[in-house]
Amino acid sequence: MHCRRHGTKCTIALWMLIAVADVAVLAAAAGPLVVLLVVAGLVLGAGAFLGMRVLTRRDAVHNQPATRSMADAMGRRRA
């Protein structure tokens, strides 16, 4: 007799569906204002993270020495 292994994709999908339903119930119980504030906080946090990441990459690019030629850069990338 064949039996399913524990933790198959169907089981994980079912538990994820239950988790999404739980979040929806908690959001409905908390009220729309609380949900709006939480979403706004997440958006602001993500924007701050992405802005910080862009600024640090820009600084890293500007601080590299300009003496490298394109051939050196291509050779290092292929190696």
C-alpha positions, 0 to 999 in steps of 0.5 A: 500500500502506498502512503504519502510522505509527511510535508508534501506540497499539498499539505504546505499549500493548505497550511499557507491558505489557512495562514492567509485566512488567519491574517484576513480575519485578524485584519478584519478584527483590527479595523481598516485604520489599523490595517492602513497604518500597518501597510503604510509603515511597511511601504515606508520601511521598504522605500527607506531600505531601497533608498539606502541601498541605491545610495550605498551602491552609488557611493561604491561606484563613485569610489572605484578608481577610474584607471581600470580599462574596459579590457581589464574589466571584461577580462576579470568578469570572464575569468 
